[in-house]
Amino acid sequence: MPEEKACMPEESLKEIENDIRDLINWVEVWNEEEKTGGTKKIENEEAEKIKEKLRAIATKLGIATL
């Protein structure tokens, strides 16, 4: 069965790209921030997993720049 490709306006794809990039940046910031008492908001391993998943979604959408 051939793979179907969805058609999407370029503007919508750019918005999705920006949203995914924003999420990756937020995860990075949260990973660097510490809560009161010295615990991190997101630990390194979890932050990397989240960023990997977001990049995988971007790849599926054909956004290779993230």
N, C-alpha and C positions, 0 to 999 in steps of 0.2 A: 504494500500500500504506500503510495507516494506521500511524502510529508507535505501538508498544506501550510501555506504561509498566510498570515493575517495581514491585511492591509490596514495601515494606520497613518493618519496624517503626521507629517514630519514634526509639527508643533507639539502634538500629543506625545510622541516618542521623546522629544527633547524634555518635556515636562517630567516624564517618568525617569529619564536619565538624571535630571536634577534632583528629583525626590530621593532616588536611590543614593546618589552622592551625598545628599544631606544626611540621610540615615547613617551612612558609613562614617561621616564626620562626627555626628552626635555620639556614636558608639565609641569612637576614638577619644573624644572629650570626656565622656563618662568613665572610660577606662583610666584616664589620667587623674580624674578628680577623686578625692577622698572624702568620705563622710566624716562627721564628727566621731572621734575615737580612733581614727586611723584606718578604718576599713574602706576598701574601694567600692564604688558603686557597681562596677562590672570588673570581674577579674580578667586577667590577660587571656586565658584560654577561652573563656566564654565570648569575650570581645572578638577574638579571631574567628571563632565559629560563626558568629553573627555576620561579620564582614564577608566571610567566605560564602555564606548562603546568599547574601545580597549581591555579591559579584556573580554568583551562579545564575541568579534571576536575571541580572543584566545581560549575561551571555545568551541566555535563552531568548531574550528580547532582541538580540543582535546589537547590543551596546558593548563594544569591546574597549571603550576608553576608560572604564572604571578599574 
